Amino acid sequence: MNSRTASPARTERTERTERTERATQHKGQQTRAAILEAALGLASHVGLEGLSIGALADMMHMSKSGVFAHFGSREELQISVIREYHAKFEEEVFFPSIQDARGLPRLQALFQRWVKRVSVELDSGCIYISGAVEFDDRPGPVRDALADMVRAWHQALEKAIQLAIEVGHLRSDTDAAQMLFELHGLILALHHDARFLRQPGALQRARAGFQRITEPCLTAQGRTVRLKSNPD
């Protein structure tokens, strides 16, 4: 028999081992995902600094070493939570909105879904905002990861503003960076007034603010598009 040809018994043992390894890997991935989901929920209420391996172990009915094995450190856990939050943010805000037509419809959709996301988080908290407060003066990998995610979102929104200029819905002299700054300011004001002050009408004020910021920059074509569009 050719020495390079594996015997049927050896092939069967190899396949059985590979199946076991795949099953173990899949179970490990499921466990990690469950821990991460619990960590995201906890961080939304107590902040990234409130995360601890011990608290998650209690929540998951696991040992501390079991939780630690999936992340390796508290810092890696915090970074993983930031990435998970960003992925969910993209799923709820970014990806649905880019299905809208380029220009004002897409820009409106991005902002309205951003507002909607913040409104859902009023009883828990926005990790982008709370994380910025926690890590604004604390250099390191966690701050870097959080800042990278926020910058990625800002770049997407600024690109939507630029596209609205390019398709003729916003005036050519529109300052995209300034508009982005002001739209972000609306979100911060919304989070502050609705979550901290419990101020009624904050959501409506944020939406009205979008109209006031974009109105002076609209072209005739943009005004027509605004009348026709009705983002959710």
N, C-alpha and C positions, 0 to 999 in steps of 0.2 A: 504494500500500500504506500502510496506517495506520502512522505512525511509531512508535506504541506497541507494535506487534506485532513481536516478535522473529523474525528469520529462522530457518529450520530449522537452518542451519549454526551460527548464533550460539547457539541453544538447545543444540545438541549439544556445542559447545565449553564452555558453562557447566556442563552436566551432567557432562562429563568432568573439568572442574576441580574440581567439588564432590566427585566420587568420589575424586579424588586427595587432596584435602584431608582427607576423612573417613578414608581409608586411612592417611594420614600421622599424623593425630591418634590413631587407634586404635593404631598401632605405638608412638607416643610414650607412650600410656597403659600399654601392655604393658611397655615398657622401664622406666618409672617404677615400676610395680608390682614388677617383678623386682628393681630396685635396693632398693626398700623392704623386700622380703622378706629380701634379703641383709643389709641394715642392721639389721633386727630380730634376725636370728640372731646378728650380731656384737655388738650391744648386750646381748643376753642373756648373753654370755660375758664381755665386757670393760666393760660399763656404757655409759651414754649418753656419758660423757666420753671413752670410748675410741673413739667413732665419728670417722672422718675421711674426707674426700672422697678422699684418696689411697688409703687402704686399700680402700674400696669400688671405686674405679677398677680396682685390681689384681684384686679378686675377680671383677668383672664383665668384665674384659678390655676396659675402656673408657678413654678419656682422662679426665683430671681435669675438663677443660672440659665433656666430655659428661655426666658425673655432675652437675657444678655447674649445668648448664643446666636440670636437672629440679627442683632445690630452691632454688638461688639463694644459699644460705648454709648453714654447718654448723648454725647454730641452727634454721633451718627444717627441716633434715634430722632433727634431734633431736626436734622437735615432731611431725613426721610419723610418726616411729617410735613415739612415745608414743600418738598417735591410732590407729595400726595395732594396737598391742598392746591397747589398750582395746577396739577393735572385735572382735578375736579373743577377748578375755576375755568379752565379751558373748555371742558366738556359742557359746562352750563352757560358760559358767556361767549367765548370766542368762536368755537366751531359752529354753533347754530347761526351766529350773526354773519359769518362770511358766506352764508348761503344767500344773503340778501344782495341786491344789486350794488355794485360799486358806487361810491359817492355818498350822498346824504342818507339814503336808506340804510346803508351798512353802518355808518357812523351813529345814526340814531339807534339802531338795533343794539350796537355794542354798549352804548351808554344806558339804554333802558334795561338791558339785561344785567348790567353792572349794578344799577339801582335795585333791581329785583333781588339780586344776590345779597346785597347789603341788607335789604329789608328782611330777608329770611334769617340773617345772622344777628339780628338785633338782640335776641335772647341769649346768644352765645358770644359771638365776637368774631371780628375779621382778623385772621392771623397776619395779613399784610400790615394792618394798622397797629394791632397790639404788638406784633413782633418788632415793628419799627420803633415803638416806644421802649421796648425792652433792650434792643440791641443797637440803638442809634449811636451810642458812644462806647460800644464794646467790640473792637475789631476781632476778627477770627473767622473760622470756616462757617459758623452758623449765620453770622451777619452777612457774609459774602453770598451764601446760598439764597438768603432771603432777598438781598438787594438784587441779585441776578434775576430772580423770578419777577420782582416788581418792575425792573427795567424791561424785561421781555414783554410784559403786558403794556407798559407805556409805549414801547416801540411799535407794538401792534396798533394801538390806538392812534398814535401819531401818523402811522402809515395810512390809516383809514381817513384821517383828515387830509393828508396829501393827495390821496386818490379823489377825494371830494373836490379838491382844487383842480386836479387834472381833468376831471370829467365836466367841469364847468358849473358845479353846484355851489361852490364857494369862490369868492373873488380871488384873483391871482395874487393879490398882495396880502392875503390872509397869513398871519403868523401862526404856523402850525404848532410850534413849541409853546407859544403863549396860550393858544386855545387848549392844548393838552393840560397845561398848568392850571387853568381856570376850571376845566372839567374835573380834574382830580381834586381841586379845592372844594367843589360841590359835594363830592363823595365824602371827604373828610368832615365837612360841615353836617352832612346828613347823618353820618355815624355818631358824631358828637351830640347833635340835638335830639336825635331819635333814641339813642342808646343811653346817653348820660343824663340829659335833661328831660327825657320822655316828653319831648315837645310835640304836640299834635300838629299834623300838617307838614311835617318835615319832608316826607316823600313827595308831596305835591310841589313843595318849594324847590326841591332838587330838579324835578322835571321842568318846572317853569324856568329854573336857572339855565338849563340847557338851551331853551328857546331864546332866552335873553342874550346868551353868549354867542350863539350862532347867527341870530337874526341880522346883525349889522354886516355880516360877511356873506350873506346869501346873494346870489345872482338872481336874475329874473327866472332862469331855468330852475335854480334851487328852490325858489318860492313855489313854483308850480309843483315840483317834486314833493315838497313838504306837505302841500295840500292833499296830494294823492296818497302819500305813505301813511301807514298806520301800524308801526312796529308793536309787537306784543310787550 
